[in-house]
Amino acid sequence: MTLTEGLILAAYFFILCILAVYGWHRYYLVFLYMKHRQNVPGPLPAPDPLPVVTIQLPIYNEMYVVNRLIESVLAMDYPRHLLEIQVLDDSTDETREIAELAVLRHAQQGFDIKYIHRVDRTGYKAGALDAGLKIARGEFVAIFDADFIAPADFLRRTVPQFADPKVGMVQARWGHINRDYSLLTRVQAILLDGHFVLEHGGRNRAGHFFNFNGTAGIWRRTAISDAGGWQHDTLTEDLDLSYRAQLRGWRFVFLPDLIAPAEVPVEMNSFKSQQHRWAKGSVQTCRKLLPRILRSSMPFGVKAEAFFHLTANFNYPLMCVLSVLMAPAMVIRYNMGWYEMLLIDVPLFFAATASVANFYLVCQRELHTDWVTRIKYLPFLMSIGIGLAVNNTRAVFEAMFNRQSEFARTPKYCIEAAADEWMNKKYRQSFVVQPMIELALGLYFTATVFYALANGIFGTVPFLVLFQVGFLYTGLLSIIQQYAGEMVFRSAAEEET
């Protein structure tokens, strides 16, 4: 074996071992969830008297969904005189007129609803929330993003949880309005279910930190101020505030049976943009707060779980390097004897990949009686997770090298049924270079699959196909949707004129 071959194999196995450790952590989250599955917050009696609640609706260019959001909030089962609604609008398009008219219309009906428009987007969403909080009258503050439909019983079920004076935030579980729209939306729904049911459920029930998700949650106002308020030095202001608040001793509550339906992205580039923002903000929060968490007096288990949570996105650069190394590593070890290769790779790959399948399988079993029919989506889920590696690696490096970027909102098109269309609507996002890199990696793995089949290395083929399909799917769908959407939108605009 040459020195170069030795270095390739050493790097390959080192990365596999790290990914396997994070894979075993998924098993641990499932264990936490199962061990503490009885620790579910139950319903509590309503406080007497009921407190004043402010509901903040941060929006930015949301012309297709803003009316739906406002209507759902106004339908909440809560005394009107104890409810204040703030429409925090940073929009620069027709959304301004739509939102302002809706506010005026409902204010005339006796609702305490205010339209607050900022000339500039300083601080983006965090800045808008902070500006609204300064003039809010509520003791508690609920937040809903534009793509959500607020449950009518949201306040009736969350406000009583604050009977414990140390509870600082209550989070509902996200639902999915358009789960069955496409393969992409089905996969996103399963990914989000896993995040809420097992990650939030396991962490919260075991007494570890978990985070507010930026929407469909309600805060005690004093908890926000005690933690230092909304800060906009990360793209995930919700994650940042959550950890700062819990470090101050505030306790969070997750209500898995309270579901707030939301619209998941139907376009691959929008999905990538959302994932990029979440990944970059998570790494920014990791850099900002992880040293403070590790130095704190919190129990070791809380620190360890926070470490795995905040560092998880560093796996994406490792995935990219692994993708490049897989083919040469396979060729080197095939020449050395592929039986030895199977004895080493396959257990590590199973630790890294089977843990993903087990994680989401358990989640679907917990949520759905027809969970067996959903198993068929797990290979696609793993492939799309791999296909995001390039996108999220870019996010990690931008965060590590402190490259600033604006808060890129995820386009919402009011897609609720299979017949709804998005291509003739505004707010399209585009990528040029990144899909080509993903496509190149997909072709690279296509060649690797053929090599493995030609040489009888069948044990590696299933893993190679996951990478092949993941990169081809994310790359091709990005390109096809981008150019098809632009053509349809341009044609629709020409017809209107």
VEXDREN-2710 file (C-alpha; in Angstrom, 1 decimal):
% VEXDREN-2710
k/r/px/py/pz
1/MET/0.0/0.0/0.0
2/THR/1.3/3.4/-1.0
3/LEU/1.3/6.4/1.4
4/THR/-1.4/8.1/-0.7
5/GLU/-3.6/5.0/-0.4
6/GLY/-3.0/4.8/3.3
7/LEU/-4.0/8.4/3.8
8/ILE/-7.2/7.9/1.8
9/LEU/-8.2/4.9/3.8
10/ALA/-7.3/6.6/7.1
11/ALA/-9.4/9.7/6.3
12/TYR/-12.2/7.5/5.0
13/PHE/-12.5/5.4/8.2
14/PHE/-12.0/8.4/10.5
15/ILE/-15.0/10.1/8.9
16/LEU/-17.1/6.9/9.0
17/CYS/-16.3/6.6/12.7
18/ILE/-17.5/10.1/13.5
19/LEU/-20.7/9.7/11.5
20/ALA/-21.2/6.4/13.3
21/VAL/-21.0/8.1/16.6
22/TYR/-23.7/10.6/15.6
23/GLY/-25.7/7.6/14.3
24/TRP/-25.5/5.9/17.7
25/HIS/-26.7/9.2/19.2
26/ARG/-30.0/8.8/17.2
27/TYR/-30.5/5.4/18.9
28/TYR/-29.9/7.2/22.2
29/LEU/-32.6/9.8/21.4
30/VAL/-35.1/7.0/20.7
31/PHE/-34.0/5.4/24.0
32/LEU/-34.7/8.7/25.9
33/TYR/-38.1/9.0/24.3
34/MET/-39.1/5.4/25.1
35/LYS/-37.7/5.5/28.7
36/HIS/-39.6/8.7/29.5
37/ARG/-42.6/8.2/27.3
38/GLN/-45.0/8.6/30.3
39/ASN/-43.6/12.1/31.1
40/VAL/-46.1/13.9/28.9
41/PRO/-47.5/17.2/30.1
42/GLY/-51.2/16.8/30.8
43/PRO/-54.0/19.4/30.6
44/LEU/-54.1/21.9/33.4
45/PRO/-56.9/24.1/34.7
46/ALA/-57.1/27.5/33.2
47/PRO/-55.7/30.3/35.4
48/ASP/-58.2/32.7/37.0
49/PRO/-58.1/35.4/35.8
50/LEU/-56.9/34.7/32.3
51/PRO/-53.8/36.7/31.3
52/VAL/-53.4/39.1/28.4
53/VAL/-51.7/37.5/25.5
54/THR/-50.0/39.2/22.5
55/ILE/-49.8/37.2/19.3
56/GLN/-47.0/38.3/17.0
57/LEU/-47.2/37.5/13.3
58/PRO/-43.8/38.3/11.6
59/ILE/-44.2/38.5/7.8
60/TYR/-42.1/39.5/4.9
61/ASN/-43.5/39.3/1.3
62/GLU/-46.2/36.7/2.1
63/MET/-49.0/37.9/-0.2
64/TYR/-50.5/34.4/-0.8
65/VAL/-50.8/33.3/2.9
66/VAL/-51.1/36.4/5.1
67/ASN/-54.9/36.4/5.0
68/ARG/-55.1/32.8/6.0
69/LEU/-52.8/33.4/8.9
70/ILE/-54.7/36.4/10.2
71/GLU/-58.1/34.7/9.9
72/SER/-56.9/31.6/11.9
73/VAL/-55.5/33.7/14.7
74/LEU/-58.7/35.7/15.0
75/ALA/-60.6/32.5/15.3
76/MET/-58.8/31.5/18.5
77/ASP/-60.9/30.5/21.5
78/TYR/-59.8/33.2/23.9
79/PRO/-61.6/36.3/25.3
80/ARG/-61.3/39.1/22.8
81/HIS/-60.4/41.8/25.3
82/LEU/-57.4/39.7/26.5
83/LEU/-56.0/39.3/23.1
84/GLU/-53.6/41.6/21.2
85/ILE/-52.5/40.8/17.7
86/GLN/-49.5/42.4/16.1
87/VAL/-48.9/42.0/12.3
88/LEU/-45.2/42.7/12.1
89/ASP/-44.7/43.4/8.4
90/ASP/-41.4/44.1/6.8
91/SER/-42.8/43.5/3.3
92/THR/-41.7/45.4/0.2
93/ASP/-44.4/44.2/-2.2
94/GLU/-48.2/43.8/-2.4
95/THR/-48.3/42.1/0.9
96/ARG/-48.2/45.5/2.6
97/GLU/-51.6/46.5/1.1
98/ILE/-53.1/43.0/1.7
99/ALA/-52.0/42.9/5.4
100/GLU/-52.9/46.5/6.2
101/LEU/-56.4/46.1/4.7
102/ALA/-57.0/42.9/6.7
103/VAL/-55.9/44.6/9.9
104/LEU/-58.2/47.6/9.3
105/ARG/-61.1/45.3/8.4
106/HIS/-60.8/43.3/11.6
107/ALA/-60.0/46.3/13.8
108/GLN/-63.4/47.7/12.8
109/GLN/-64.9/44.5/14.1
110/GLY/-63.5/45.2/17.5
111/PHE/-60.3/43.1/17.5
112/ASP/-57.2/44.6/19.1
113/ILE/-55.1/44.1/16.0
114/LYS/-52.3/46.4/15.0
115/TYR/-50.3/46.7/11.7
116/ILE/-46.6/47.5/12.3
117/HIS/-44.5/48.2/9.3
118/ARG/-40.7/48.8/9.4
119/VAL/-39.0/50.8/6.8
120/ASP/-35.8/48.7/7.0
121/ARG/-35.3/45.0/8.0
122/THR/-32.7/45.6/10.7
123/GLY/-32.4/42.4/12.6
124/TYR/-34.8/40.7/10.2
125/LYS/-37.3/38.5/12.0
126/ALA/-35.6/39.0/15.4
127/GLY/-35.6/42.7/14.9
128/ALA/-39.3/42.7/14.0
129/LEU/-40.2/40.6/17.1
130/ASP/-38.2/42.9/19.3
131/ALA/-39.8/46.0/17.9
132/GLY/-43.2/44.6/18.5
133/LEU/-42.4/43.4/22.0
134/LYS/-41.5/46.9/23.1
135/ILE/-45.0/48.1/22.6
136/ALA/-46.9/44.8/23.4
137/ARG/-49.3/44.7/26.3
138/GLY/-49.4/40.9/26.8
139/GLU/-47.9/39.1/29.7
140/PHE/-47.4/36.2/27.3
141/VAL/-46.3/36.3/23.7
142/ALA/-47.3/33.7/21.1
143/ILE/-45.6/33.7/17.6
144/PHE/-46.9/32.3/14.3
145/ASP/-45.1/32.4/11.0
146/ALA/-47.0/33.2/7.8
147/ASP/-47.2/29.6/6.6
148/PHE/-49.1/28.4/9.7
149/ILE/-52.7/28.0/10.6
150/ALA/-53.1/28.7/14.3
151/PRO/-55.2/26.0/16.2
152/ALA/-58.4/27.4/17.7
153/ASP/-57.5/25.9/21.1
154/PHE/-53.9/26.9/21.1
155/LEU/-54.1/29.5/23.9
156/ARG/-56.6/27.4/26.0
157/ARG/-54.1/24.6/26.0
158/THR/-50.8/26.4/26.3
159/VAL/-51.5/29.2/28.8
160/PRO/-52.3/26.9/31.7
161/GLN/-48.8/25.3/31.4
162/PHE/-47.4/28.6/32.8
163/ALA/-48.9/27.8/36.2
164/ASP/-45.3/26.8/37.1
165/PRO/-43.5/30.1/37.4
166/LYS/-40.3/28.6/36.0
167/VAL/-41.9/27.7/32.7
168/GLY/-40.6/30.1/30.1
169/MET/-41.9/28.7/26.8
170/VAL/-44.5/26.2/25.5
171/GLN/-44.0/24.7/22.1
172/ALA/-46.7/23.0/19.9
173/ARG/-45.9/20.3/17.3
174/TRP/-45.9/21.2/13.7
175/GLY/-48.5/19.6/11.4
176/HIS/-48.3/19.5/7.6
177/ILE/-51.1/21.0/5.5
178/ASN/-49.7/19.7/2.2
179/ARG/-47.9/16.5/3.3
180/ASP/-49.3/14.5/0.3
181/TYR/-48.5/17.1/-2.4
182/SER/-45.3/15.3/-3.7
183/LEU/-42.5/13.0/-2.7
184/LEU/-40.5/16.0/-1.5
185/THR/-43.3/17.2/0.8
186/ARG/-43.8/13.6/2.2
187/VAL/-40.1/13.4/3.0
188/GLN/-40.1/16.8/4.7
189/ALA/-43.1/15.8/6.8
190/ILE/-41.3/12.7/8.0
191/LEU/-38.2/14.7/8.8
192/LEU/-40.1/17.3/10.8
193/ASP/-42.1/14.6/12.6
194/GLY/-38.8/13.0/13.7
195/HIS/-37.5/16.3/14.9
196/PHE/-40.6/17.1/17.0
197/VAL/-41.7/13.7/18.2
198/LEU/-38.4/12.1/19.1
199/GLU/-35.9/14.9/19.4
200/HIS/-38.2/17.4/21.3
201/GLY/-40.1/14.6/23.0
202/GLY/-37.0/12.7/24.1
203/ARG/-35.1/15.8/25.2
204/ASN/-37.9/17.5/27.0
205/ARG/-39.1/14.4/28.8
206/ALA/-35.6/13.5/30.0
207/GLY/-35.0/17.0/31.3
208/HIS/-32.6/18.1/28.6
209/PHE/-32.6/21.4/26.7
210/PHE/-34.8/21.7/23.6
211/ASN/-35.5/24.7/21.4
212/PHE/-38.4/26.9/20.5
213/ASN/-38.9/26.5/16.7
214/GLY/-39.6/30.1/15.8
215/THR/-43.3/29.6/15.5
216/ALA/-46.3/27.8/17.0
217/GLY/-45.0/28.5/20.5
218/ILE/-45.7/30.9/23.3
219/TRP/-43.3/32.7/25.7
220/ARG/-43.5/34.2/29.1
221/ARG/-42.5/37.8/28.4
222/THR/-40.2/38.0/31.4
223/ALA/-38.3/34.9/30.2
224/ILE/-37.4/36.7/26.9
225/SER/-36.1/39.8/28.7
226/ASP/-34.3/37.8/31.4
227/ALA/-32.4/35.8/28.7
228/GLY/-31.2/38.9/27.0
229/GLY/-34.1/39.5/24.5
230/TRP/-34.2/38.8/20.8
231/GLN/-30.7/39.0/19.2
232/HIS/-30.0/38.9/15.5
233/ASP/-26.3/37.8/15.3
234/THR/-27.5/34.4/14.2
235/LEU/-30.0/33.3/11.5
236/THR/-31.7/31.1/14.1
237/GLU/-32.8/33.6/16.7
238/ASP/-35.2/31.1/18.1
239/LEU/-32.5/28.5/18.9
240/ASP/-30.2/31.2/20.3
241/LEU/-32.8/32.6/22.7
242/SER/-33.9/29.1/23.7
243/TYR/-30.5/28.1/24.9
244/ARG/-29.9/31.4/26.6
245/ALA/-33.2/31.2/28.4
246/GLN/-32.6/27.6/29.6
247/LEU/-29.2/28.5/30.8
248/ARG/-30.9/31.1/33.0
249/GLY/-33.0/28.3/34.5
250/TRP/-36.2/28.6/32.6
251/ARG/-38.0/25.4/31.9
252/PHE/-39.6/24.6/28.5
253/VAL/-42.7/22.4/27.8
254/PHE/-43.4/20.5/24.6
255/LEU/-47.0/19.5/23.9
256/PRO/-46.9/16.7/21.3
257/ASP/-50.7/16.5/21.0
258/LEU/-51.2/20.2/20.2
259/ILE/-50.7/20.4/16.4
260/ALA/-50.2/23.6/14.4
261/PRO/-50.6/22.9/10.7
262/ALA/-48.1/24.5/8.4
263/GLU/-47.2/24.5/4.7
264/VAL/-43.9/22.8/3.9
265/PRO/-41.9/23.9/0.8
266/VAL/-43.1/22.3/-2.5
267/GLU/-40.0/23.5/-4.5
268/MET/-36.6/22.0/-4.0
269/ASN/-34.7/25.3/-4.1
270/SER/-37.0/26.7/-1.4
271/PHE/-36.4/23.6/0.7
272/LYS/-32.7/24.0/0.3
273/SER/-32.9/27.7/1.2
274/GLN/-34.7/26.8/4.4
275/GLN/-32.3/24.0/5.3
276/HIS/-29.3/26.4/4.5
277/ARG/-30.7/29.0/7.0
278/TRP/-31.3/26.4/9.7
279/ALA/-27.9/24.8/9.3
280/LYS/-26.0/28.1/9.2
281/GLY/-27.9/29.5/12.1
282/SER/-27.4/26.4/14.1
283/VAL/-23.6/26.6/13.6
284/GLN/-23.6/30.3/14.4
285/THR/-25.5/29.5/17.7
286/CYS/-23.0/26.7/18.4
287/ARG/-20.0/29.1/18.1
288/LYS/-21.8/31.6/20.2
289/LEU/-23.2/29.5/23.0
290/LEU/-21.6/26.0/23.2
291/PRO/-18.5/27.2/25.1
292/ARG/-20.8/28.9/27.6
293/ILE/-22.9/25.7/27.9
294/LEU/-19.9/23.5/28.5
295/ARG/-18.6/25.9/31.2
296/SER/-21.9/26.1/33.0
297/SER/-23.0/24.2/36.0
298/MET/-25.5/22.1/34.1
299/PRO/-25.5/18.3/34.5
300/PHE/-23.2/16.4/32.2
301/GLY/-26.2/14.8/30.4
302/VAL/-27.6/18.2/29.5
303/LYS/-24.2/19.4/28.2
304/ALA/-23.6/16.3/26.2
305/GLU/-27.0/16.5/24.6
306/ALA/-26.5/20.2/23.8
307/PHE/-23.2/19.3/22.2
308/PHE/-24.7/16.7/19.9
309/HIS/-27.6/19.0/19.1
310/LEU/-25.5/22.1/18.2
311/THR/-22.7/20.2/16.4
312/ALA/-24.9/17.9/14.2
313/ASN/-24.6/20.0/11.1
314/PHE/-20.8/19.6/11.1
315/ASN/-21.6/16.1/9.7
316/TYR/-22.4/17.7/6.3
317/PRO/-18.8/18.7/5.4
318/LEU/-17.8/15.2/6.5
319/MET/-20.4/13.7/4.2
320/CYS/-19.0/15.7/1.3
321/VAL/-15.5/14.5/1.9
322/LEU/-16.8/10.9/2.4
323/SER/-18.6/11.2/-1.0
324/VAL/-15.3/12.0/-2.7
325/LEU/-13.4/9.3/-0.9
326/MET/-15.9/6.4/-1.3
327/ALA/-14.9/5.4/-4.8
328/PRO/-11.0/5.5/-4.4
329/ALA/-11.4/3.8/-1.0
330/MET/-13.4/1.0/-2.6
331/VAL/-11.0/0.5/-5.4
332/ILE/-8.0/0.4/-3.0
333/ARG/-9.6/-2.2/-0.8
334/TYR/-11.0/-4.2/-3.6
335/ASN/-7.4/-4.7/-4.8
336/MET/-6.6/-5.7/-1.2
337/GLY/-9.5/-8.1/-0.8
338/TRP/-13.1/-7.0/-0.6
339/TYR/-14.1/-9.4/2.2
340/GLU/-12.1/-7.3/4.6
341/MET/-13.8/-4.2/3.2
342/LEU/-17.2/-5.6/4.0
343/LEU/-16.2/-6.5/7.6
344/ILE/-15.2/-2.9/8.3
345/ASP/-17.4/-0.7/6.2
346/VAL/-20.7/-2.4/6.5
347/PRO/-20.9/-2.2/10.3
348/LEU/-19.9/1.4/10.3
349/PHE/-22.3/2.3/7.5
350/PHE/-25.1/0.5/9.3
351/ALA/-24.4/2.5/12.5
352/ALA/-24.6/5.7/10.4
353/THR/-27.5/4.9/8.1
354/ALA/-29.6/2.2/9.8
355/SER/-29.9/4.5/12.8
356/VAL/-31.6/7.0/10.5
357/ALA/-34.1/4.5/9.3
358/ASN/-34.8/3.3/12.8
359/PHE/-35.2/6.9/14.1
360/TYR/-37.9/7.8/11.5
361/LEU/-39.5/4.4/11.6
362/VAL/-40.1/4.7/15.3
363/CYS/-41.5/8.2/14.9
364/GLN/-44.0/7.1/12.2
365/ARG/-45.1/4.2/14.3
366/GLU/-45.7/6.5/17.2
367/LEU/-47.9/8.9/15.1
368/HIS/-49.7/6.8/12.5
369/THR/-51.7/3.5/12.6
370/ASP/-50.7/3.0/8.9
371/TRP/-47.0/3.5/9.6
372/VAL/-46.1/0.3/7.7
373/THR/-47.2/2.0/4.4
374/ARG/-44.9/4.8/5.1
375/ILE/-41.7/2.7/5.3
376/LYS/-41.3/3.0/1.5
377/TYR/-40.4/6.7/1.9
378/LEU/-37.4/6.0/4.2
379/PRO/-34.8/5.2/1.4
380/PHE/-35.8/8.5/-0.3
381/LEU/-35.6/10.3/3.1
382/MET/-32.0/9.1/3.6
383/SER/-31.1/9.9/0.0
384/ILE/-32.5/13.4/0.2
385/GLY/-30.6/13.9/3.5
386/ILE/-27.4/12.9/1.7
387/GLY/-28.3/15.1/-1.3
388/LEU/-28.4/18.2/1.0
389/ALA/-24.8/17.7/1.9
390/VAL/-23.5/20.3/-0.6
391/ASN/-26.1/22.8/0.4
392/ASN/-25.6/22.5/4.1
393/THR/-21.8/22.3/3.8
394/ARG/-21.9/25.7/2.3
395/ALA/-24.0/26.9/5.2
396/VAL/-21.5/25.4/7.7
397/PHE/-18.5/27.1/6.1
398/GLU/-20.3/30.5/5.8
399/ALA/-21.0/30.3/9.6
400/MET/-17.5/29.2/10.5
401/PHE/-15.9/32.0/8.4
402/ASN/-18.4/34.5/9.7
403/ARG/-19.8/35.3/6.3
404/GLN/-22.9/37.4/6.9
405/SER/-26.1/36.9/4.9
406/GLU/-29.6/38.1/5.2
407/PHE/-32.5/36.2/6.6
408/ALA/-33.8/34.5/3.4
409/ARG/-37.5/33.7/3.9
410/THR/-38.9/30.5/2.6
411/PRO/-41.4/31.2/-0.2
412/LYS/-45.0/30.2/0.6
413/TYR/-47.6/29.7/-2.1
414/CYS/-50.7/28.7/-0.2
415/ILE/-50.4/25.1/-1.4
416/GLU/-53.0/23.0/0.4
417/ALA/-54.3/20.4/-2.1
418/ALA/-52.7/18.4/-4.9
419/ALA/-54.4/20.6/-7.6
420/ASP/-52.8/23.8/-6.2
421/GLU/-50.1/25.3/-8.4
422/TRP/-47.0/27.2/-7.5
423/MET/-45.2/27.7/-10.8
424/ASN/-47.3/30.8/-11.8
425/LYS/-46.5/32.6/-8.5
426/LYS/-43.9/35.0/-7.3
427/TYR/-41.0/34.4/-4.7
428/ARG/-39.0/31.9/-6.7
429/GLN/-35.4/31.2/-5.5
430/SER/-32.6/30.2/-7.8
431/PHE/-29.3/28.4/-7.5
432/VAL/-26.8/28.2/-10.4
433/VAL/-23.6/26.5/-9.4
434/GLN/-24.7/24.3/-6.5
435/PRO/-27.2/22.0/-8.5
436/MET/-24.4/21.4/-11.0
437/ILE/-22.1/20.2/-8.2
438/GLU/-24.8/17.9/-6.9
439/LEU/-25.5/16.6/-10.4
440/ALA/-21.7/15.9/-10.9
441/LEU/-21.6/14.0/-7.7
442/GLY/-24.7/12.0/-8.8
443/LEU/-23.0/11.0/-12.0
444/TYR/-19.8/10.2/-10.0
445/PHE/-21.8/7.8/-7.9
446/THR/-23.5/6.4/-10.9
447/ALA/-20.1/5.4/-12.3
448/THR/-19.1/4.0/-8.8
449/VAL/-22.3/1.9/-8.8
450/PHE/-21.4/0.4/-12.2
451/TYR/-17.9/-0.3/-11.0
452/ALA/-19.1/-2.1/-7.9
453/LEU/-21.6/-4.2/-10.0
454/ALA/-19.0/-5.1/-12.6
455/ASN/-16.5/-6.3/-9.9
456/GLY/-19.1/-8.1/-7.8
457/ILE/-18.8/-5.8/-4.8
458/PHE/-22.5/-6.1/-4.1
459/GLY/-22.4/-5.4/-0.4
460/THR/-21.6/-1.7/-1.0
461/VAL/-24.2/-1.1/-3.8
462/PRO/-27.2/-0.2/-1.5
463/PHE/-25.1/2.5/0.2
464/LEU/-23.8/3.8/-3.1
465/VAL/-27.3/4.0/-4.6
466/LEU/-28.4/6.1/-1.6
467/PHE/-25.7/8.7/-2.5
468/GLN/-26.4/8.4/-6.2
469/VAL/-30.1/9.0/-6.0
470/GLY/-29.7/11.7/-3.4
471/PHE/-27.4/13.9/-5.4
472/LEU/-29.2/13.2/-8.7
473/TYR/-32.6/14.0/-7.2
474/THR/-31.6/17.2/-5.4
475/GLY/-29.5/18.5/-8.4
476/LEU/-31.9/17.6/-11.2
477/LEU/-35.1/18.7/-9.4
478/SER/-33.5/22.0/-8.6
479/ILE/-32.6/22.7/-12.2
480/ILE/-35.9/21.4/-13.6
481/GLN/-38.1/23.3/-11.2
482/GLN/-36.1/26.5/-11.5
483/TYR/-36.3/26.7/-15.2
484/ALA/-39.8/25.3/-15.6
485/GLY/-41.1/27.7/-12.9
486/GLU/-39.4/30.7/-14.5
487/MET/-41.0/29.8/-17.9
488/VAL/-44.5/29.4/-16.5
489/PHE/-44.3/32.6/-14.4
490/ARG/-43.0/34.6/-17.4
491/SER/-45.7/33.3/-19.6
492/ALA/-48.4/34.1/-17.0
493/ALA/-47.0/37.6/-16.6
494/GLU/-47.1/38.2/-20.3
495/GLU/-50.7/37.0/-20.5
496/GLU/-51.7/39.5/-17.8
497/THR/-50.1/42.4/-19.7
END
